């Protein structure tokens, strides 16, 4: 493998990561916050939450995004910690869809229809359709669909390029020697965890492993520990999202971490115990892209089936790690605008909905202050007057926080409709603040 092959491999990796990011952004724009609202409302039972988490993650192609949303929901007070456990488990299942799509590149057959299923065959068609939508369609939704199609085509092109560049590595003895190190469970898990933590996407790291399998030098014995580590590494994104959040939001990130840690330990212990008794011969065989996808799915399905009945234990572990205190509880109850969580800025469609809800609440506060002030003209009460002043202070806070949030939101990649709504809300909150100022003037006059 020469210098130019390495350049080709790096270029393929760049295309792969960019395509995955582009496709994810397009899917998020098309969803426009609707999928996130489904997550918020339909978590009445653990199994429903698992199905919803899996469904949303399969659509937006990012378990990290789903988990970060769950952290944001808890931080904003929209969802209880217990409701997010199923969503987190479902997100781990949903992310396996990407690995199955990527495994299509390994299909081998002379049949015309089977060859059509190969990404190398249909990706150019999707790319052309996507480019036509981006260039010639004036409707924003169609352009978003075009963005998804082009992103997917770039993703698959990068995958093919990586796989082709890595094939010569099979003849490099030093490379195959390095891979044998990772057949050790602990080293393999560390490798997978570090790789996924760096690129912050388990789907991408699994895709890289699938491309590496094109060399034929990656055995199941090497691949399985790496996949286990990838599930641990993906928790980094949620842990980062929990920094600076409420204690419950931090606990949500810990639930994600504990689920993957405990699931990995149980799976590895059971698997290698059975291996010592039954001697799994397939561990020495080369792993293909489909085999990687199968292992990824089996682990996440098994971990969910085993740990879902013990979801309460995961919550208790999170509470033991971050115990509740009376001071923190009082502090969180005083926060009136917790729904404006900066974590939602990564999914702008939903963040716009949150900002709109906050503006509606602010309008209600302004109305309440004005009605109380007007009532003082007939029957003056000192307590009511003090409440008007308190509501005016709260409205000022609302304008500051909501205004800053909307400015940040305005710099994101918004649809035309959402961009117009953000502009409208910025004008409205100034009016709401002036209404509360007038209420204070009325109270002082009374």
N, C-alpha and C positions, 0 to 999 in steps of 0.2 A: 504494500500500500504506500503510494508516494504522496508528495506534498499536495498535488492537485486533487487527489482523491479525498484528502482531508478537507480541502477547501469545498469540494462538492458536498461532503457530509455536513459541514457547518452551514452551508447554504441551504441544504435540505432541512436541517433543524430549524433555521431561521424562518423558512417558509411554513413549516409545520406549526410553529408556535404563533406566528402572525396569523395564519389561517384560522387557528382555533380561537384566537382572540377576536378576530373580525367576525367570525360566525357567531360567537357568543354575544357580541355587542348587537349584531343584527337581530338575533332572537330576542334579546332584552327589549329592543326598541319596538319590535312587533307586538310583544306581550303588553307593553304600555302600562305595566303595573297590575294587569288583571290576574296573572298567575300568582303574584304575591298576595293579592287580596284573598284569593282562594286559600292560600296557606294560612292566612290570618284567621279566617272564619271557620274552616271545615276541619277542625282537629278535636272533634267531640270524643273520639275513641282512639286508642293507641294504633290499632290496625289501619284506621282511616288516615291517621297522621303519616304512617309508614307509606301507604299508597300515594298520598299526596306529595310527600317529600320525594319519592321515587319518580313520580310523574313530572313534577316541576323540574327536577334536576335533569331528567331525560330530555326535556324540551329546551332548557336554557344551557345544557351541556356543561354544567359546572356545579359540583357538590360544594365547592368552597363558597360560591355565591349564595347558594341556598342556606348554608350554615351561617354565613355572615348575616343574612337576612333574619334568621332565627335569633341571633344575638341581638340584632337591632330591635326586633319585635319585643323581646323581653326587656331590653333597656328602655324602650319607650312606654312600657307598661301595657302594651296591647295584648300581650300573651303571657301566660304563666309558664314557669320553668318546666313543669310537668308536661305541658302541651308540646314542647319542642323536642322531647326525647324521640318520639316516633318520627318526626320530620328529619332529625339528624340521621337516624338509622335508615330511613327511606332514601335520603340523599346519597348515602354510600352505595345503595343498590342501583339507583338511577344513573350514577356515574359510570357503571359498567357498560351501558349502552354504547358509549363512545368506543370502547375497546372492541366490541362486536362489529361495529361499522368498519373500524380499521382492519379487522381480521379478514374482511372481504378481499383484500389485496392478495391473500394467500390462496385464493381459489384457483385450481388448476384443472382445465378440461378443454377438449377441442370443440365441444358443443357451442354453437353460436349463442344460444340463449344463456348458457352458463357464463360464457366469456363476457356477455353484456353486464353481468352482475359485478364484474371486477371494476373497482374504482377507476383504473386506467382507461376503461372503456367509456363509462358514463360521466366521469368528471369533466372532460372537455365539453360535453354537451351542456352540463350544468353551468360551466364557466361562461360559455357563449350566451346562454339564456340570461344569466345574471348580469353580464356586461351590457346586453341589450336593454334590460330593465333599468340599469343605472344610467345609461346614456340617453335613452329615448323616451323613458316614461317620466311624466311630470308629477305623478301621484306619489306621495311620500311613502305610503305603505308598500307600493310595488318596488320602490327603490330599496326599501328595507329588505324585502324578499330577495332582491338582486344581490344585496350585500351578503345575505346568508348563503346564497348559492355560490357566489364568488369565493367567499371565505371557506366553504366546504371544499371547493375545487383546489384552492391553494393548499389547504390542509392535506388533502390526499396526494397532491403533487409533491409536497414536501416529504410525505411519508414514503412515496415511491423513490424519491431521490436519495433519502437517507438509507433505505434498504439496499438500493443498488450500490451505493458507495461503501456500505459496510460488508458486502459479500466477500471481498478479497481478504478481509480480516481472518476468515476461516483458515487461511494458509499461513498465518503468522503465529508461530509457536508461542511467542511472548504474550500475545493477546489471549490465547486459549489458556495459558498458564495463569494469567491474572484472574480469569473468570473462575478458575477452580477455587480461588480464595473465597469467593462469594457463595460457594456451596455450603460453607459453614453458616449455620442459621443466624448467629449473632452478627457476623460481618455482613452477610447479605441484607439483614434487616437494617443495619446502620447505613449501608449504601443506598438502599431504597428510600429511607427516611430523609437522608441528607439531600439527595437529588430532588425529591418532591418538595422539601422545605425551601430549597433555593428557587425553583421555578414556580412554586405555589400552585401546582395543579397536578392532581393524581392522574387525571386523564392524559395529560401531556407526558408525564413520566412513564405511564404504562405504554403509551404509544412509542416512546423512545425504546423501551424494552422490546416491544414487538418488532420494531425495525432492526434491533440488534439480533433478533432471532433469525433474520435472513442469512446470517453467517453460518447457521447450522451448528455453531459452537456453544450455544446456550442450552444447557440441559434443564429439565424440570427441577432437578436438585438445586441448581443455581437460581432459577427463576422464582421459585416459591418463596424463599426468604426475602428476596428483593420486593416482591409484591406485598408481602406482609409489612415490610418497612414503609412502602409507599402509602399504605393506609394510615400509618402513624404520622408520616411527614405532612400529610394534607391537613392535619389539625393545626399546623402553625398559623395558617391564615385566620382561623377563628380565634385563636389565642391572641393574635395581634389585634384583631377587631375588638376584643374584650378589654384591651388596655384603655384605661380612662373611662370605662363604662361603669354602670351601676354594678353592685355586687351580684345581683341576679344574672346580669348579662355575662359577667365573668364566670359564674357557675355554669351557664349554658355552654360556654367554650370548654369548660372542664368536663362537662358531660360528654361532649364530642371526643375529647382526648381520652377519657376513661373508657368509653365504649370501644374505641379502636385499640387501646392498650390491652384491656382485658380480653377482648375478642381475639386479638393476635396471640396473646400468651396461651389462652385456652386452645385455640386452633393448632398452634405449633406444638404444644405439649401433647395433645391427642394424636396429631398426625405422626410425630416422630416416635411416639409410644407404639402406635400401630405398625409403623415401619420396622421397629426393632423386633416385633413379633411376626409380622407377615412378609417383611423384606419386599418393599415395592420396587419392582424391576424398572418401572417406567421412569424413575428418577434419573437414570443414566441416559435416557433417550433425549434427542434434541427437541426443544420446545418450539412449536410453531405459533404464529399469531393467534390462531383460534384456541390453541391450548392455553395461552396467556389469558385470553378473555374468559375462558372457562374457569380457570383457577381464581381469577379476580371475582367472578360472579358467585362461585361456590362459597368462597370465604365470606363475602358480604351477606349472602342469603343465610348461611349457617349462623354467623354471628348475630344477625337480627333475630332469627328464630329462637336462638338460645337465650339471648339477653333481654328481649322485649318483655317477657314476663317479669323480669327483675329490674324494670326501668326505675321503680321506686328506690332501689338500692343505689343506682347510679346518681339519682338526685340527692340521696342522703350522703353519698361520698363527696359530692360537690359542696354540700352544706358543712360537712366536717372539715373540708379543706378551707373554705371561706365561711366561717361561722357568722351568724346574724348578731347584730348588736342593736340596742335600743336607739343609740344616737344615729346610726346609719339609717335605721328605719324611718325616724323622724325626718331626716334630711331628704330622703327619697320622696317622702310624701309631700314635701314642700315644693318639689319641682313641678311646675305647671306645664312646661313645654318639653317634657321628655320625649314626646313623639317626634320631635325634630332631631333625629339621630343622624349624624354625619355618615354613618355606615350605609344609610339608604341612598346616599349620593352615587354609589356605585351602580344602583339600579334606578336611573333618573325618573322613569315612568312612575314608579311607586313613590319616590320622593316628592314628586309634584302632588300626588294625591294626599300625602301626609301634610304638605305645606297648605294645601287647600283646606283640609280638616282643621288645621291649627288656626287659619284665618277665620273660619266659621266660628270657632271657639272665641277668638278675639272679638268678633262682631257681637257675640252674645254677651261678653263681659262689658263692652261699650254700651250696649242697649240696657243692660242691668244697671249700670252706673247712672245713666241718664234718667231712667224711670224712678230710681230711688231719689235722685236729686229733685225731680219734679214733684214727688210726693212730699218733700220737705216744705214746699210752698203752702200746703194745706195744714200739715201737722209736723212741726219741727221736732226732731229727736236727735240728740247728740250722737247716739250710737249709729243711726242711719247715716248721718253726715260723715262720721269717721269711716264708715264702710265705703262711701263714695270716694273718699281720698285714697283708701286702700286699693279700690278697683282701678283708680287712675294710675297708681304706681304699677299695678300689675299690667295694665295696658301698655305703659311705657316699656316695661320689660319685654312684653310680647312683640312690640314694634322693633325693638333692638335685635332680639334673637331671631325673629321671623325674617326681618329685613336682611340680616347677615346671611341667613340660610338661603334665602331666595337669590341673593347675589351669587353665592357659591353655586347654586343650582343652575343659574343662568349661564355659567361658563361651561356646563356639561353639554354633551351631544344630545340635544332634545329634538323631538318632532316639532313641526310647525305649530301644531295645536297646543302642545305643552309649553312651548316658548311664549306663545301669546298669553296663556293662562298665568305664567310666572310674571310677565309684565303687568297684567291686570291686577294680580294680587299685591304687587309692590305699590301700586297706586291706592288700592283699597285700604291697606293697613295704615297709611297716612291719614286717611279719612276717619278710620275707626279711632285712632289716637286723638284726633281733634274733637271728636264727639265726646270722649271722656274728659277732655280739657273743658269743654263747654259745660259738662255735668258739674265739674268742680266750681265753675263760675256761678252756676245756678245755686249750688249748695251754699256758697259763700254769701250770695245775695239773700238767700232765705234766712 
